[in-house]
Amino acid sequence: LMDEREALLEDCMLAFRRSAGLPAQLRQCAQGAEPRLAEVLSRLQDEGLIAPGAAGSLVPTQRGWLMGNEVFGAIWGLA
């Protein structure tokens, strides 16, 4: 069974499988449970895999779609 922290990280990871990306509210909640998420998301942005989207969300870039396993693995690695 997953604990709440792991479930939030899984939700974040799965959010990047959608074009809408990671909503700001989910990101904030997940960062409260796992503060290292902010560093991982910043690194993924620096690598050009995710970018700011609408209403404070983070969305996969074209490169992020092609290298989705890098995005998913970086987030799930925190769990």
N, C-alpha and C positions, 0 to 999 in steps of 0.2 A: 504494500500500500504506500501511496505517496502522502507526504505530509503537506501542509498548506504551502510552504515555501516551494517545494518541488512542483506542486500543481500550478502555482503562479508562473514559475519558470517555463513549465511546459506550455502554458497558455501564451506566454510571450514568444516562445519558439514557433508555435503553430501560427501565431498572428502573421509572421513573415512569409507564410505560405499563401497569404491573401494579398490582393493588390491594395486593400485599404491599410494594410500594415498593422503596426502596434499602436493602439490608441493611447493617448496621454494618460488617461485615468488608470488603465491597466499597468502602464509603465511605472507610474508613481506608486501604485500599490505593491507591485513586485519589488521595486527598489527599497521600499520600506522593509520587506521581508529579506531581501538579499542586496545589501548596499553595493556589492561588487558589480552588480548589473550595470550601473551607470558607467563604470570604466570600460566594460565590454562593449556597450553600445557606442561609446565615444570612439573606441578603437575601430569598430566596424564602420563608423562614419568616416573616420580618417582613411580607412582602406577603400572607401568608395563603394561599400556594399549596401549601405542603407543611407537614407537622406531624410530631412524633414519633409513632412507631408502636410495635409490639411488639418487644421484644428489641433496642432501640436503633436500629431502622430509621427511615427517614423515608418518609412516605407522602403521596400527593397528597391534598389536601383536596377538598371538593366544588368550590370555586372553582378549585383546581388542575386538576381534571378538565375543567372548562369552558374553562380558559385554558391547556391543555396546551402549546400552541406557545410560550408564554412560558417555561414550565419547560424544555422541550426546548431552545429557543434559547439560554437563559442558560447551560446546561451545555455545549452543543455550541459555543457561542461561545468557550469556553476552548481548544478544539482548534485 
